[in-house]
Amino acid sequence: MRVDQLVPAFHRGDAIGDEAWELRSFFRAEGHESEIYCLGRDRGLEGESRLFSEFPPLSASDVTILHFALPSPLTAALAALPSKKAVIYHNITPAEFFEDVNPEFARIARVGREELARLASVCDLSLADSEYNRLELAALGFRNTAVFPLFVDFDKYTRPDHTLLRGLYRDDRVNILFVGRVAPNKKIENLIKTVFYYKKYISPLVRLIIVGKTNTFPEYFASVSRMADEFYLKPGEVRFIGHVPDDEMYALYRASDVFLSLSEHEGFCLPLVESMMFDLPIVALGAAAVPYTLGEAGLVLHEFRPGRTAEAVHLAAKDPSLRAALVESGRRELRRLKDFPREAFLRDRLAAIQRLG
């Protein structure tokens, strides 16, 4: 039996790419022929993947898995295959977040959700990396839905960080960290409003650190940068760091006092898990997948109010008993994620779809 994976774009260090690589290793260890097929890939990954143009003939007993996060020709290709079919859904942000910022990106999001819906009738197994995403699949009519948590390489977070950078940020300011691309659904403007309130009413010794790409939505990045200026927040008080190497990202996690997420749409939100790994207390808006990823960890906000959010951040940073409780709750949730029986889960699901007529 072959168990192949389809990934529109195969990237090094990308969450979906890492997941595909890990799954292929598992399938091969189980004695199956297994490859990763893609439409495009990073240079240097030619030996780790094949182009979809090289996809082999399949039989009805084979299994093909599509990692779905954006529209691509692979959607229609999967539907036409004679093999058993599975999807791993990594979420698509709703188009309405992008309508006023990037109409083309909004169009792609709409097309992606339309393509996803067309797979509901052809997939034998439907996996999602969060309960939130699973509920989306179930609402679209997908069969045999289940949560298969995103693969996280926990070992890589034990590697050394950038010691000098960490030292530069360990001063007398409260460091509020956010990790994620600067995009409308992330609500960077609400992070800035929170820091403005904190500076004016709680303490001027505060710094917002935003780690993530700033060039995906340049107009949005320009607008939130202007907002920071209009609120008289200095460059040292709102730092857009951009995309950084792992050692620098680890340093910023360790140098920070609180992780703050006010995002209104997340399919999983890996930085929440990363914060738990660095014992960083979390304050987060309970939107989309965030409550499912956090579990019982973190302070969950039911609505955004700048004042209440700033006060919650201050308590998480400065109250010793609350801080200790948040760190411990994060450690418990990490154990839950680490203890998920990934290999047994996959064996069971593969056996189940093989039994289908």
PyMOL commands that set and color helices and strands:
alter all, ss='L'
color gray80, all
select helices_A, chain A and resi 15-29+46-48+52-54+73-80+95-97+103-118+131-139+154-158+163-169+184-186+188-202+218-230+246-255+270-277+290-294+306-318+320-338+342-354
alter helices_A, ss='H'
color red, helices_A
select strands_A, chain A and resi 3-10+36-41+50-51+63-68+84-89+125-128+145-147+174-179+206-211+238-242+258-261+282-285+299-301
alter strands_A, ss='S'
color yellow, strands_A
deselect
rebuild
show_as cartoon
